[in-house]
Every structure is written in structure tokens, then in C-alpha cells.
Amino acid sequence: MYRFLRPLLFQMGAEEAHSLATGTARLVQRLRPEAVEPVFRFEDATLYQNIWGLDFKNPIGLAAGFDKNAQLVRFWEALGFGFSEVGSVTARAAEGNARPRAFRLTEDRALINRMGLGNEGANAVARRLEDANAPRTAPMGLNIARTPDPSLTSADAVEDYRQTFHRLAPLADYVTLNVSCPNTETGRTFEEPHALDALLEAILAERRRLRLDDLPVLVKLSPPETDRLLYDSALDDTIAVARAHGVDGFVAANTAPDRAGLTASPERLAEIGAGGLSGPPVAGRSTALVRYLYRLTEGRVPIIGVGGVDSAEAAYEKIRAGASLVQLYTGLVYEGPNLVKRIKEGLAERLAEDGFGSVPAAVGTAAEQRRDEATDPEAAHAPA
């Protein structure tokens, strides 16, 4: 069905098509979400995991940015996602950047966006979740970010995050701190170790005050500049700060501010201008970050892999690199909603073919193999 609708949607601007698609989804969610479920249903015991005390029927999740205001949580469950991450949400409502601010690069199956964290604000999103008339059937994460206001000082920005966390944390199954958004002027400051240290101290103190000690807190990082990530001292310092505070996981990775790996013409890229790049061109770099995190943490901290996941092969690559869960965004734009089912089916097949009885059994196996190859040249000739 989607292959017939896509040409019509692609005649619209990227943001207009997104609004039409999500508006249709809201209508389905309001009327008969149960009618959607049989079409997209696929369950397999090998895809199940329990992470952070949460039950994930499968490792395929919706990435932050698609449902900024938590309007479609029930719909994502009906599509067969194992979890969803809504947001980014900020303490105060924000309009985002001027339009146009979202663009397709069809030749690269990629997107560029400079949305600017537009959202309804923490109070509006919290009220929507509080008014939900049905219990969730899959975990839901809340991605929170700094309100895009250049007048905020560093101390003000920490308090801004704390207020958002205070309002939304009791309603979430996990919270992701978006410290690496590249499409706002002030969005990346908290990836710097000193700033991240101050932020985590405030957020985790607020978690204790709320008596939510079991609520997982994750940090979302930027992609590296290359997919040949061997050593990065600045990244190591950031990860060390996060681990010292006992963060519960990492999301790897956010969109990229550069234009590496694209075939689109320089003229087209100049016409688009600034913004975060997502899709297959960042897949290798996000997978490299997943692998790096897995090795550095010795596989002890769950990782969500995101960036270019548009097939079962891409999802499996991130899992074998060290991701326990993966997320989709750009792939949905190009492949449509049935992508979720196709990835689950293909992932179950690949696990069976390689003799893995579960997703956790496959997590990090390629990262470990590459480590062995680096220390034992003969291991490079061993079967995968």
C-alpha cells in the first residue's frame, strides 16, 4: 500500500507529508487502533528482552523526533513497535525554526532537518499522557532537551532540564537526555564533560527526590566524524562522566551536522543549508559509536542504536555491534509502516540462521570478534 502512497506524499514538502501522515494516524488511533494490529503483527520469542526491568516484545523502537508531543503512543504499539521514544520535549513550548526546515535527499534515502525542537512543552505533553484512557502495552521513553532560548545561562539551562524531568519522569518508562541535538544553536553544549557532569548531578538528584530510583536515565550522543572510530579522548571523557554518575544507557546516535557520505549535489545541499542529517549516510558512523560504547563499557550498559536502520540487515548489524535495542525514523519515511514487521521477521530469521536463541545472545558478537582480530591475526580468518 505504501509504495502507492509514497509518490503522492513525496510531491509534498517533507514536513507537510509528515503532518498528513501523523494526522491520519491520530484518526486511526482515535477510531479503531485495534484494526491495525493484525496487519502488522509479528511475534517471535527470540525477539523478547527484559532490560531495566521492562519487557520489550521486540527490539524495534520509534526514535525521538517523529512523535514530539506524545500524540500517537497507542498507534506505535498497534504498528508492532517494541517501544517508542517521544519528544524531544522542553520545559517551555517552542515553535522551532522557520520553515522550510525538513528536507528529503531521495538519492541518498536521507533526511536533513533543522526543526529546532519545536514542541508543546512539558506541561502539555504531561497532561496528554495523564489523560490517556488506555494502559501502555510497550515501554515508552521520554526524550527531553533544553528549551531553545539563547538567553539561558548554563545554570538556567540545567534548571530548565530539571523542570522538564520533574514534570515528565513519573509518566515515563525511561528518560533520555538529549545533549547532542545539532539543529539548534545552543543544543550541543551539554555533551562537553563539565557541562554533562553538572546536568547529570541535577537530574539524578531530582530522580532521588521523586523517589524514582529505578527509572532508567539515558544519554543521547552525537555520531562520530568517521566510521573508523578507534580512539577519541573527548568522547572517552564524556562517557567517563556518564558512567561515573551511573547512567543506565546510551542512545547512539543523534543526527549529524555534516554532509559526509552524500551523493546529493553541492548545489542542492547549499540550497538546503544547515540541519541534522539522518538515514543511511550516518549508519556506519552510528554503528561505529555503538561498537565503541559496547567495548568501552564491556557490554555492561544497554545501548540503543539509531541511524540508518531501514532493514533487518541494518538492525542486525547494530545489534551485533553492541546495541540491545534499535530505533527507526528516516526508514519509516522511505519504507512506510510495514517496515517494522519486515525488520522483525528478518531479524528472527537471522538469529535462527546464526544459531542465536535470543537477541541478547547476539548483542556485541561482532564487536567481540573485531576485538579478537585486533589482538590475534589468525582470528580474522575464523568463521563469523
C-alpha positions as CSV (number, residue, x, y, z in Angstrom):
1,M,0.0,0.0,0.0
2,Y,2.7,2.5,1.0
3,R,4.5,2.1,-2.3
4,F,1.4,3.6,-4.0
5,L,1.0,6.4,-1.4
6,R,4.7,7.4,-1.3
7,P,4.8,9.2,-4.7
8,L,1.9,11.3,-3.6
9,L,3.5,12.1,-0.2
10,F,6.8,12.9,-1.8
11,Q,5.2,15.5,-4.0
12,M,4.6,17.4,-0.8
13,G,7.3,19.1,1.4
14,A,8.8,16.7,4.0
15,E,7.1,18.4,6.9
16,E,3.8,18.7,5.2
17,A,3.8,15.0,4.3
18,H,4.8,14.2,7.9
19,S,1.9,16.2,9.2
20,L,-0.6,14.5,6.9
21,A,0.7,11.0,7.8
22,T,0.6,11.7,11.6
23,G,-2.8,13.3,11.2
24,T,-4.1,10.2,9.6
25,A,-2.5,8.1,12.3
26,R,-4.2,10.1,15.0
27,L,-7.6,9.5,13.3
28,V,-6.9,5.7,13.2
29,Q,-5.8,5.8,16.9
30,R,-9.0,7.6,17.9
31,L,-11.3,5.4,15.9
32,R,-10.0,1.8,15.7
33,P,-6.4,1.2,16.5
34,E,-7.2,-2.5,17.1
35,A,-8.0,-2.9,13.4
36,V,-4.4,-2.0,12.5
37,E,-2.7,-4.6,14.8
38,P,-3.4,-7.8,12.9
39,V,-2.0,-6.3,9.7
40,F,1.4,-5.5,11.3
41,R,1.5,-8.3,13.9
42,F,4.6,-10.5,14.1
43,E,5.8,-12.0,17.3
44,D,8.7,-14.3,18.0
45,A,10.0,-15.4,21.4
46,T,13.6,-14.9,20.3
47,L,13.0,-11.1,19.9
48,Y,11.9,-10.7,23.6
49,Q,14.1,-9.0,26.1
50,N,13.9,-7.7,29.7
51,I,16.0,-4.6,30.1
52,W,15.9,-2.2,33.0
53,G,13.1,-4.3,34.4
54,L,11.0,-3.5,31.4
55,D,9.5,-6.1,29.0
56,F,10.3,-5.5,25.3
57,K,8.4,-7.8,23.0
58,N,10.9,-6.9,20.3
59,P,14.0,-4.6,20.0
60,I,12.5,-2.3,17.3
61,G,11.6,1.2,18.6
62,L,10.5,4.5,17.3
63,A,13.2,7.2,17.5
64,A,12.6,10.6,19.1
65,G,11.6,13.4,16.8
66,F,8.8,11.5,15.0
67,D,6.2,12.0,17.7
68,K,7.4,15.1,19.6
69,N,4.2,15.6,21.6
70,A,3.3,12.0,22.5
71,Q,0.2,12.1,20.4
72,L,0.5,8.6,18.9
73,V,1.8,6.3,21.6
74,R,-1.1,3.8,21.2
75,F,-0.6,3.9,17.4
76,W,3.1,2.9,17.6
77,E,2.1,-0.1,19.7
78,A,-0.5,-1.1,17.1
79,L,2.2,-1.0,14.4
80,G,4.2,-3.5,16.3
81,F,7.0,-1.4,17.8
82,G,8.6,-3.0,20.8
83,F,8.9,0.5,22.4
84,S,8.7,4.2,21.4
85,E,10.6,7.3,22.4
86,V,8.6,10.5,22.2
87,G,9.9,14.1,22.2
88,S,12.2,15.9,22.4
89,V,10.2,17.8,25.0
90,T,11.3,21.0,26.6
91,A,10.2,22.8,29.7
92,R,8.5,25.6,27.8
93,A,6.7,25.3,24.5
94,A,8.8,26.2,21.4
95,E,7.8,26.9,17.9
96,G,11.1,25.7,16.4
97,N,12.9,27.2,13.4
98,A,11.3,29.0,10.4
99,R,10.0,26.8,7.6
100,P,11.1,25.1,5.4
101,R,13.0,23.1,8.0
102,A,12.8,19.5,6.8
103,F,14.2,18.1,3.5
104,R,14.5,14.8,1.7
105,L,17.6,13.6,-0.2
106,T,15.9,10.9,-2.1
107,E,19.1,9.8,-4.0
108,D,20.6,9.1,-0.5
109,R,17.4,7.9,1.2
110,A,18.3,10.5,3.8
111,L,16.7,13.5,5.6
112,I,18.0,16.8,6.7
113,N,16.1,18.7,9.4
114,R,16.6,21.9,11.4
115,M,13.2,21.7,13.2
116,G,14.7,23.4,16.3
117,L,13.0,21.4,19.0
118,G,9.5,22.7,18.3
119,N,7.1,21.1,20.8
120,E,4.1,21.9,23.0
121,G,6.1,22.0,26.2
122,A,6.4,19.7,29.3
123,N,3.0,20.6,30.8
124,A,1.0,19.9,27.7
125,V,2.7,16.6,27.0
126,A,2.3,15.5,30.6
127,R,-1.4,16.3,30.6
128,R,-1.8,14.3,27.4
129,L,-0.1,11.3,28.9
130,E,-2.1,11.7,32.2
131,D,-5.4,11.8,30.2
132,A,-4.6,8.6,28.2
133,N,-7.5,6.3,28.5
134,A,-5.7,3.0,28.0
135,P,-2.6,1.5,29.7
136,R,0.5,1.2,27.6
137,T,1.4,-2.2,26.2
138,A,5.0,-1.4,25.3
139,P,7.6,0.8,27.1
140,M,7.7,4.5,26.3
141,G,10.7,6.7,26.7
142,L,10.6,10.4,27.0
143,N,13.4,12.4,25.3
144,I,14.0,15.7,27.0
145,A,16.1,18.7,25.8
146,R,17.0,22.2,26.7
147,T,14.4,24.9,25.8
148,P,15.8,26.6,22.7
149,D,16.3,30.0,24.3
150,P,19.7,31.7,23.7
151,S,19.2,33.8,26.8
152,L,19.5,30.8,29.1
153,T,22.8,30.7,31.1
154,S,24.4,27.4,31.8
155,A,22.8,27.3,35.3
156,D,19.5,28.3,33.9
157,A,19.7,25.5,31.3
158,V,20.3,22.9,33.9
159,E,17.3,24.1,35.8
160,D,15.3,24.0,32.6
161,Y,16.2,20.4,32.1
162,R,15.4,19.6,35.8
163,Q,11.9,21.2,35.5
164,T,11.2,19.1,32.4
165,F,12.4,15.9,34.1
166,H,10.3,16.7,37.3
167,R,7.1,17.1,35.2
168,L,7.6,14.1,32.9
169,A,9.7,11.5,34.6
170,P,6.8,10.0,36.7
171,L,5.0,9.3,33.4
172,A,7.9,7.6,31.5
173,D,9.3,4.1,31.4
174,Y,12.7,5.7,30.8
175,V,14.1,9.2,30.1
176,T,16.7,10.1,27.5
177,L,18.7,13.3,27.9
178,N,19.2,14.9,24.5
179,V,22.5,16.6,25.0
180,S,23.6,16.4,21.3
181,C,20.9,17.9,19.1
182,P,22.8,19.6,16.2
183,N,19.9,21.7,14.7
184,T,19.7,24.4,17.3
185,E,22.3,27.0,18.1
186,T,22.5,26.0,21.8
187,G,21.7,22.3,21.6
188,R,25.1,20.6,21.9
189,T,26.7,22.3,25.0
190,F,25.8,19.5,27.4
191,E,27.9,16.9,25.6
192,E,31.0,18.6,27.0
193,P,32.1,16.7,30.0
194,H,32.0,19.5,32.6
195,A,28.5,20.6,31.4
196,L,27.3,17.0,31.3
197,D,28.6,16.4,34.9
198,A,26.5,19.4,36.2
199,L,23.4,18.2,34.3
200,L,23.6,14.6,35.5
201,E,24.1,15.7,39.1
202,A,20.9,17.8,38.9
203,I,18.9,15.2,37.1
204,L,19.8,12.3,39.2
205,A,19.3,14.3,42.4
206,E,15.8,15.1,41.1
207,R,15.2,11.4,40.4
208,R,16.0,10.7,44.0
209,R,13.7,13.5,45.2
210,L,10.9,12.0,43.1
211,R,11.7,8.5,44.6
212,L,12.1,7.1,41.1
213,D,15.5,5.4,41.7
214,D,14.5,2.6,39.3
215,L,13.7,4.9,36.4
216,P,16.4,4.5,33.7
217,V,18.2,7.6,32.6
218,L,20.0,7.5,29.2
219,V,22.3,9.9,27.4
220,K,22.0,10.5,23.6
221,L,25.3,11.2,21.9
222,S,26.4,12.7,18.6
223,P,27.7,10.4,15.8
224,P,31.5,10.4,15.3
225,E,33.0,12.1,12.3
226,T,34.1,8.7,10.8
227,D,33.0,5.1,10.9
228,R,36.7,4.2,11.7
229,L,36.4,5.1,15.4
230,L,39.4,3.8,17.1
231,Y,40.1,6.3,19.9
232,D,38.5,9.6,20.8
233,S,39.7,11.2,24.0
234,A,36.9,13.8,24.2
235,L,34.3,11.1,23.7
236,D,36.0,8.9,26.3
237,D,35.8,11.8,28.8
238,T,32.1,12.3,28.1
239,I,31.4,8.6,28.6
240,A,33.5,8.5,31.7
241,V,31.4,11.3,33.2
242,A,28.2,9.5,32.3
243,R,29.4,6.2,33.8
244,A,30.6,7.9,37.0
245,H,27.1,9.1,37.5
246,G,25.7,5.6,36.8
247,V,23.7,6.4,33.7
248,D,21.6,3.5,32.7
249,G,22.2,3.5,29.0
250,F,23.3,5.4,25.9
251,V,21.5,6.2,22.6
252,A,23.9,6.2,19.7
253,A,23.5,8.4,17.8
254,N,21.8,11.7,17.1
255,T,21.7,13.3,13.6
256,A,24.9,14.6,12.1
257,P,25.6,18.3,11.4
258,D,28.0,17.5,8.5
259,R,27.3,16.2,5.0
260,A,29.7,13.3,4.8
261,G,28.8,10.3,2.6
262,L,26.2,12.1,0.5
263,T,25.8,11.9,-3.3
264,A,23.4,14.8,-3.5
265,S,24.8,17.8,-5.5
266,P,26.6,20.6,-3.7
267,E,24.0,23.0,-5.2
268,R,21.2,21.0,-3.6
269,L,23.0,20.9,-0.2
270,A,23.7,24.6,-0.4
271,E,20.0,25.3,-1.1
272,I,19.0,23.3,2.0
273,G,21.6,24.8,4.3
274,A,22.1,23.8,7.9
275,G,20.4,20.9,9.8
276,G,20.9,17.4,11.1
277,L,21.5,14.6,8.7
278,S,19.8,11.2,9.2
279,G,19.4,7.9,7.3
280,P,21.8,5.5,5.6
281,P,24.7,8.1,5.2
282,V,25.1,8.1,9.0
283,A,24.6,4.4,9.5
284,G,28.2,3.4,9.5
285,R,29.2,6.1,12.0
286,S,26.4,5.3,14.4
287,T,27.2,1.7,14.3
288,A,30.9,2.6,15.0
289,L,29.7,4.5,18.1
290,V,27.6,1.6,19.2
291,R,30.7,-0.7,18.9
292,Y,32.9,1.8,20.7
293,L,30.5,2.2,23.6
294,Y,30.0,-1.6,23.9
295,R,33.7,-2.2,24.1
296,L,34.4,0.8,26.5
297,T,31.6,-0.3,28.9
298,E,32.4,-4.0,28.4
299,G,28.9,-4.7,27.4
300,R,27.5,-3.8,30.8
301,V,25.4,-0.8,29.9
302,P,22.5,-1.2,27.4
303,I,22.8,0.7,24.2
304,I,20.0,1.9,21.8
305,G,21.4,2.0,18.2
306,V,19.8,4.6,15.9
307,G,20.9,5.9,12.5
308,G,20.1,4.3,9.1
309,V,18.1,1.4,10.4
310,D,15.9,0.7,7.3
311,S,16.2,-3.1,7.0
312,A,16.6,-6.3,9.1
313,E,20.3,-6.3,7.9
314,A,20.9,-2.8,9.3
315,A,19.1,-3.6,12.6
316,Y,21.1,-6.9,12.9
317,E,24.4,-5.1,12.3
318,K,23.7,-2.7,15.1
319,I,22.7,-5.5,17.4
320,R,25.9,-7.5,16.7
321,A,27.9,-4.3,17.2
322,G,26.5,-4.0,20.7
323,A,23.0,-2.5,20.6
324,S,20.3,-4.2,22.7
325,L,17.6,-2.1,21.1
326,V,17.4,-0.1,17.8
327,Q,15.2,2.8,16.7
328,L,13.7,3.9,13.3
329,Y,13.0,7.3,11.9
330,T,14.1,8.0,8.4
331,G,13.5,4.4,7.3
332,L,9.8,4.9,8.0
333,V,9.6,7.9,5.7
334,Y,11.1,5.9,2.8
335,E,9.7,2.4,3.5
336,G,6.4,3.0,5.3
337,P,4.8,1.4,8.4
338,N,5.2,-2.2,7.2
339,L,9.0,-1.8,7.7
340,V,8.6,-2.6,11.4
341,K,7.1,-6.1,10.6
342,R,9.7,-6.8,7.9
343,I,12.6,-6.0,10.2
344,K,11.2,-8.2,12.9
345,E,10.6,-11.1,10.5
346,G,14.1,-10.7,9.0
347,L,15.7,-10.3,12.4
348,A,14.2,-13.6,13.7
349,E,15.4,-15.4,10.6
350,R,19.0,-14.1,11.0
351,L,19.1,-15.0,14.7
352,A,18.0,-18.5,13.8
353,E,20.5,-18.8,10.9
354,D,23.4,-17.8,13.1
355,G,22.3,-20.1,16.0
356,F,21.3,-17.3,18.4
357,G,18.3,-18.3,20.6
358,S,17.7,-14.7,21.6
359,V,18.6,-11.1,20.8
360,P,20.9,-10.8,23.9
361,A,22.9,-13.8,22.7
362,A,23.7,-11.8,19.5
363,V,24.4,-8.4,21.2
364,G,28.0,-7.4,20.7
365,T,29.2,-10.6,19.0
366,A,30.7,-8.6,16.1
367,A,32.3,-6.2,18.4
368,E,34.0,-9.0,20.3
369,Q,35.1,-10.6,17.1
370,R,36.7,-7.4,15.9
371,R,38.5,-7.1,19.2
372,D,39.8,-10.6,18.8
373,E,41.0,-9.9,15.3
374,A,42.9,-6.8,16.6
375,T,44.8,-8.9,19.1
376,D,45.0,-12.2,17.2
377,P,45.7,-12.0,13.5
378,E,44.6,-15.6,13.0
379,A,41.2,-14.8,14.4
380,A,40.5,-12.7,11.4
381,H,40.1,-16.0,9.4
382,A,37.8,-17.6,11.8
383,P,34.1,-18.0,10.8
384,A,31.8,-15.1,11.8
